[in-house]
Amino acid sequence: MEPFKIVKGLVVPLDRSNVDTDAIIPKQFLKSIKRSGFGPNLFDEWRYLDRGEPDADNSQRPLNSDFVLNQPRYQGGQILLTRENFGCGSSREHAPWALLDYGFRVIVASGYADIFYNNCFKNGILPIVQSAAVIDQLFTEVDLAPGYVLSIDLDAQSITTPAGEVLAFDVDPFRKHCLINGLDDIALTLQRSGDISAYVERRQQQVPWLFAD
């Protein structure tokens, strides 16, 4: 997992509440267990005018020009701005995979579904919670200023706007540690590889019949 320290990125406004995981990545794309390759199908049903299928050539599909991801001013965005209860619905981990594969490292919203919120941290995405009033303010500023960029400093737990305003956010200390150091569940386990090897060796001596071929 790529370490997260400071992300200075273009903001993409998705002005919707209760965005569920089936909207983030529709069910027909869940056959793969790889973490990559889902970006082209992020928000597939809103992004395209036809039905998407796995392995389809997305470059040949008709685009919904009204959808935010298809608008030129938001190309290359790294920060998704949205509203309350983002990531509701099923617990599919493919949702943060798709967001990350597209290029989003940060989500700023007024609230998240619990499982989705946890899955974001485990996959290298920082989900930030701000009040509804702050979210309204950010939507207004993004709309008025093409190329609107926020600077997210995880160590300082701060958001800096183009005008220099600094907004604070809360984050669990352990999750913060994992993001800053690029530690997913596998990497955390491998940090204890010496202890694991010592335990296996000890058990082989104590109960050798369990390890017999």
For each residue, the residues with C-beta under 8 A, 3 or more apart:
1: 123 124 182 183 184 187
2: 124 182
3: 179 180 181 182
4: 7 105 124 126 154 179 180 182
5: 153 154 155 180
6: 151 152 153 154 155
7: 4 78 79 105 106 126 151 152
8: 149 150 151 152
9: 77 78 79 105 106 149 150 152
10: 74 76 77 78 79 147 148 149
11: 77 79 80 81 108 138 142 148 149 150
12: 68 69 74 77 79 80 81 104
13: 68 74 81 82 138 139 142 143
14: 19 43 68 80 81 82
15: 82 83 139
16: 19 82 83
17: 82 83 84 85
18: 84 85 86 88
19: 14 16 23 24 82 85 86 87 88
20: 23 24 87 88 89 90
21: 24 25 87 88 89 90 91 92 94 95 113 116
22: 25 26 27 89 90
23: 19 20 26 43 45 46 89
24: 19 20 21 42 43 87 95 98 99
25: 21 22 29 30 38 41 42 44 92 94 95 97 98
26: 22 23 29 41 44 45 52
27: 22 30
28: 31 52 53 54
29: 25 26 32 38 41 44 52 54 94 98
30: 25 27 92 94
31: 28 54
32: 29 37 38 54
33:
34: 37
35: 97 100 101 123
36: 97 101
37: 32 34 40 101
38: 25 29 32 41 42 94 97 98 101 102
39: 42 98 101 102 103
40: 37 58
41: 25 26 29 38 44 52 58 98
42: 24 25 38 39 47 69 98 99 101 102
43: 14 23 24 46 47 67 69
44: 25 26 29 41 47 48 52
45: 23 26 48 51 52
46: 23 43 64 67
47: 42 43 44 63 64 67 69 70
48: 44 45 52 58 61 62 63 64
49: 61 62 63 64
50: 61 62
51: 45
52: 26 28 29 41 44 45 48 56 58 61
53: 28 56
54: 28 29 31 32
55:
56: 52 53 61
57: 60 61
58: 40 41 48 52 61
59:
60: 57
61: 48 49 50 52 56 57 58
62: 48 49 50
63: 47 48 49 67 70
64: 46 47 48 49 67 70
65: 70 71
66: 70
67: 43 46 47 63 64 70 71
68: 12 13 14 71 74
69: 12 42 43 47 74 102
70: 47 63 64 65 66 67
71: 65 67 68 74 75
72: 75
73: 146 147
74: 10 12 13 68 69 71 77
75: 71 72
76: 10 103
77: 9 10 11 12 74 80 103 104
78: 7 9 10 103 104 105 106
79: 7 9 10 11 12 104 105 106 107 108 150 152
80: 11 12 14 77 99 104 106 107 108
81: 11 12 13 14 107 108 109 135 138 139 142
82: 13 14 15 16 17 19 86 107 108 109
83: 15 16 17 86 109 110 132 135
84: 17 18 109 110 111 132
85: 17 18 19 88 111 112 113
86: 18 19 82 83 107 109 111 112 113 116 127
87: 19 20 21 24 95 112 113 115 116 117 119 120
88: 18 19 20 21 85 113 116
89: 20 21 22 23 113
90: 20 21 22
91: 21 115 116 119
92: 21 25 30 95
93: 96 97 119 122 123
94: 21 25 29 30 38 97 98
95: 21 24 25 87 92 98 99 116 119
96: 93 99 100 116 119 120 122 123 125
97: 25 35 36 38 93 94 100 101 123
98: 24 25 29 38 39 41 42 94 95 101 102
99: 24 42 80 95 96 102 104 107 120 125
100: 35 96 97 103 104 105 123 124 125
101: 35 36 37 38 39 42 97 98
102: 38 39 42 69 98 99
103: 39 76 77 78 100
104: 12 77 78 79 80 99 100 107 125
105: 4 7 9 78 79 100 124 125 126 152
106: 7 9 78 79 80 125 126 127 128 150 152
107: 79 80 81 82 86 99 104 112 120 125 126 127 128
108: 11 79 80 81 82 128 130 135 138 150 159
109: 81 82 83 84 86 112 127 128 129 130 135
110: 83 84 129 130 131 132 135
111: 84 85 86 129
112: 85 86 87 107 109 116 117 120 127 129
113: 21 85 86 87 88 89 116 117
114: 117 118
115: 87 91 118 119
116: 21 86 87 88 91 95 96 112 113 119 120 127
117: 87 112 113 114 120 121 127
118: 114 115 121 122
119: 87 91 93 95 96 115 116 122 123
120: 87 96 99 107 112 116 117 123 125 126 127
121: 117 118 125 126 127 175 178 179
122: 93 96 118 119 184 185
123: 1 35 93 96 97 100 119 120 184
124: 1 2 4 100 105 179 182 184
125: 96 99 100 104 105 106 107 120 121
126: 4 7 105 106 107 120 121 152 154 171 179
127: 86 106 107 109 112 116 117 120 121
128: 106 107 108 109 152 159 169 171
129: 109 110 111 112 169 170
130: 108 109 110 134 135 138 159 167 169
131: 110 134 135
132: 83 84 110 135 136
133: 136 137
134: 130 131 137 138 167
135: 81 83 108 109 110 130 131 132 138 139
136: 132 133 139 140
137: 133 134 140 141
138: 11 13 81 108 130 134 135 141 142 150 161
139: 13 15 81 135 136 142 143
140: 136 137 143 144
141: 137 138 144 145 148 161 162 163
142: 11 13 81 138 139 145 148
143: 13 139 140
144: 140 141
145: 141 142 148 162
146: 73
147: 10 73
148: 10 11 141 142 145 162
149: 8 9 10 11 162
150: 8 9 11 79 106 108 138 159 160 161 162
151: 6 7 8 159 160
152: 6 7 8 9 79 105 106 126 128 158 159
153: 5 6 156 157 158 159 160
154: 4 5 6 126 157 171 176 179 180
155: 5 6 180
156: 153
157: 153 154 168 169 170 171 176
158: 152 153 166 167 168 169
159: 108 128 130 150 151 152 153 166 167 168 169
160: 150 151 153 164 165 166 167
161: 138 141 150 164 165 166 167
162: 141 145 148 149 150
163: 141
164: 160 161
165: 160 161
166: 158 159 160 161
167: 130 134 158 159 160 161
168: 157 158 159
169: 128 129 130 157 158 159
170: 129 157
171: 126 128 154 157 175 176
172: 175 176
173: 176 177
174: 177 178
175: 121 171 172 178 179
176: 154 157 171 172 173 179 180
177: 173 174 180 181 183
178: 121 174 175 181 182 183 184 188
179: 3 4 121 124 126 154 175 176 182 183
180: 3 4 5 154 155 176 177
181: 3 177 178
182: 1 2 3 4 124 178 179 187
183: 1 177 178 179 187 188 191
184: 1 122 123 124 178 187 188
185: 122 188 189
186: 189 190
187: 1 182 183 184 190 191
188: 178 183 184 185 191 192
189: 185 186 192 193 196
190: 186 187 193
191: 183 187 188
192: 188 189 195 196
193: 189 190 196 197
194: 197 198
195: 192 198 199
196: 189 192 193 199 200
197: 193 194 200 201
198: 194 195 201 202
199: 195 196 202 203
200: 196 197 203 204
201: 197 198 204 205
202: 198 199 205 206
203: 199 200 206 207 210 211
204: 200 201 207 208 211
205: 201 202 208
206: 202 203
207: 203 204 210 211
208: 204 205 211 212
209: 212
210: 203 207
211: 203 204 207 208
212: 208 209
213:
